[in-house]
Amino acid sequence: MPEAPSALDDLLALLDLERIEQDIFRGQSRSAIVPRVFGGQVAAQALVAAGRTVPADRLAHSLHAYFLVPGDPGAPIVYEVDRIRDGRSFTTRRVVAIQHGQPIFHLSASFQAYEEGLDHQDAMPAAPDPESLPTAEEMLPRHLPEGVARRLVEARAAVDLRYADTPPWGSVGEPREPRSQVWFRTNGKLADDPLLHVVLATYVSDMTLLDSVLLAHGRGGWAVGDVVGASLDHAMWFHRPFRADEWLLYDQESPSSSGGRGLGQARIWTRDGRLAISVIQEGVVRVPRH
């Protein structure tokens, strides 16, 4: 009998869009922890749509996105790609994600042909070795009710994501420095397609970026229901090659929260110390009204 598909196989199938016209694609949806489509899924699918209209020798170097309305996990998503620019070095695409005839998400992405240039970076921050940290299956049940922990483990089963310190829901009521670190990699090997690794990093980047906002206020977050939250916008810059199936350090912090919004900023490093990605996201972070 053939082996049952793994969680990573299921995720890759979810990200493998159907082309229904030259620049129009259709993707499926699935539920997240909350009753809407996970934002990282929409961003990753939109980047797949953009990338499939770009020459293979041009690599994604940045994306800027807005989450407009929550996605319906029970309906497919149509992605319409606009070919904004095809220059000598750079290619720009704009993608609109549509459900029920309404835009739910906008993405602009830029791609560049490889070239040599000036090169410098900051030093990688200190972090524990990922192999020394507990897995999600080991760590989550320590801090969350059994049903919540199980759903969170299942939702993230395609990714091995390990917290370097206690996550927000493990220190409710104890404000801490607004900084969080996680190591992550896919639970299985990926093909050598550079776009695929960028897409998987985009998917994971929406999982924990606002954790540092919660830490500053001793809030446990969406997993325990002491805040209401959603991503508003998301930006990423891809600096150097990396593999999403090898350990990456996601070093996150929050410089500000106000007006019912929180800002997270982060850098993603390869295990050998190369700065691979910079990320900024703003999200709704509201205290529920009782």
N, C-alpha and C positions, 0 to 999 in steps of 0.2 A: 504494500500500500504506500502511496506517496505521503511524504511528511506533511503534517498540517502546517499551514503558513504561520510564520512567526509574527509577533507584534510589529517588527520592523518591516516585514513583507507587506502587512496590511497598511502601514503608513506609506510605504513607497507606492502601493497601488492607489491610495487616496490622493497622492500628489501627481500621479500620472494622468494628466488631463486628456480628455477626448477632444480632438480637433473637429469642429462642426462647420467651419468655414476657414478661409485663408488666415484671418486674424481673430477668429472667435473660437473660444474653447469652453468646454463644460467640465466642471468638477463636481464630485459628490461631497456630501457633508456628513458629519457625525457629531453626536452630542459631546460636550465637554463636561467639566465638573459642574458648571452652571448651565442653565437651560438655554444656551445659545452656542453658536459655532465658535470654537476656540480661535482667537485672533491670529495666533501664529499659523494656523492652518490656512486662513484666507490670505495672509501675507505671502506664505510659501507658495501657494497655488498661483497667486498673481505673478510672482517672480518666475515660476515655471512658464506661464503663458508668455510673459515678456521675452524670456530667454529663447523660446522656440521660434521667435521671429528675428533672431540676431545671428550673424555668422558665428560659427563655432570658435573662431580664433579671437573673439572679443569676450572678455570676462567681465562679470558684474563687479563694479567698484563702489556703487552707492545705490541706496534706495531711500525714498521718502514717502510715507504713507499716512493716510487718514482713515480711521474707522468711523463710519458715518452713522450706521444704525446696527443693532445686533443682528447677526445672521440666524436664519431658521435652519436648525440641524435636520429638519425633515424634508428639505427641498434641495435640489442641485443648485449650483452657482454658475452663472455664465460670466466669462471673462472676455471683455472686448479690448483688443490691443490697438492703440494708436501709434503709428510709426512717425514719431515727432521729428527725428533727425537721424540721418545716416551720413556722418562726416568721415573725414580721412582717418581720424584716430578714435573718435567717440561715436557711439550710437545711443540714442535716447528713446525710451518707450514710455507711454502712459497706458495704464490698465484701469478699467472700471469693472468692478465686480457687481453683478446684478442678480437680485432675487425678486420674484414676484413683480417684475417690471420696474423695480426701484434700485438705484445705486446704493450699495451698502458699504463700499470701500473703494478708495482711490489709491493708486500706486504710481509713482514715477521712478524709473530705474535707469541708470546709466551704465554703459558697457564700454570697455576700452581695449584696443589692441595692445599687446604686451610691448613695453619699451623700457629701456634702461633709464635711470635717473638718480638724483640725489637720494640718499638713504640714511635715515637716523630714526631712533625711537627711544622712548623712556625705558627705564629698567623695569622688569617684571616684579610685581610685589611678592612678598613672602607668602607662602601658602603650604598647608600640609600636603603630603603625598596622597594622591587620590586613592591609591590602593589601601591606605591606612584608615579610610573613612567608611562608615557603615553605608550599606546600600539602602535604597528607598524601602525595600521590603523589611529591612532590619530596623530602620529609624522611624518611619512614619507611625507604626502602631504604638510606639512609646509615647506619642504626643497627641494622637487623634483618636476619636471613637472608631471602633472596628469598621463600621460601614463606610465612614468617610475615608479612612486610611486605605481600605480596599479599592474604593473608586479612584482615589488619586494614584495609587500604584498602577491600576489598570489603564488609566488615561495616559500615563507616562511610560508604559511598558516597553515602548520602542527605544527608549533612551535610558542609559545608566547615568543618573543624576545624583550627585553626592554632595551634601552640605558640609562645608568646612567647619561650621559652628551651628548652634541650635537655631532652627528656623523660626520664623515669627510665631507660629502657633505653639511652639514649645516654650515660649517665654512671655505669655500674655500678662499684661499688667506690669511689665518690667521694661521701661524705655531703655534703649541701648544706642550705641553709636550707629548712625544710619549707614551701615556698610554690611554687605553680605558677599560671601564667596561660595560658588559651587563649581565643582568639576563636572563635565559631562562628555559623553561620547555615545554614539548609537550602539544599540545592543546587537551588533553584527557588522560584518564588513560591507562596504559600499563599493560600487563600481568607480572607476577612475575619472568619471565625468566631473570636471571642476564645478559646473553649475549645480550638480546634485549636492555637493558638499556645502555650497553657499546656501542652497535652499533648505537643507536640514538645519544649518546653523540659524537661519532666519526663523524656522519653526520653533526651535528651542528657545530662542532669545526672548520670546514673549511669556515664558513660563514663570520666571522669577524676578524680573527686572524691578518691579515695584516693591519687592520684599523690604528693601532698605527704607522706604517710606514708612512701612508698618513698624519696623524696628524702632524708629525714632519716637514713636508714640505708644509703644507697648501693646500694639494691636496684633491680633492673630491672623486677621485677614479673612478672605472669602471662604477658606476651609472651615472656619469656626463661626462665621457669620457676624463678626463684630465690626465689619466695615462692608460697604457696598462699593464695588469697583468695576471699572472697565477701561480698556485701552482707548486713548483718544488719538494719539499719533505716534509714529515710530520711525526712526531714522537709523540707518546703518551705513558704515563705510568699511569696505573690505580692502585691507592694506597689503596683505601678503598671503601667499598660498597656504592652505591648511587642509587637513582632512577631518571631517566630522565623525569619523569612526576611530579617531585617536583622541586621547584626553585633551580637553580644552578647559582652561580656567576662566570662569566668568566672574570678574571682579566688579562688584556693583556698589553704587552709593547714591544717596539722595541729597542734593544740595538745598532743596526747598520743597515745602508743601504749603498751599494756601488756597483759599477760595474753592474748597472742595476738589482740588486737583493736587497731584503729587508728581514730582519730576524724578526720574531715575536716569542715571548715566553710568556707563560701564565700558570696560575693555575686555576683550577676549584674547587670551594668550595661548600659544601652543605650549606643550609641556617643556620644550627646550628653550623657551623664553622669547619667542618671536611674537611681536604684537600683530595679531591677525585682523581684528575687527574692533571698531568703536561703535557704540550703540547709545542712543538717547531715546527716551520714551516719556510721554506725559499721559497720566491716566486719571480718571475719576476716582477719588478716594473719599467717600462720605461715611460719616457715622450714622447708622440707622436711626430713624426717629421712632420712638416708642410711644 
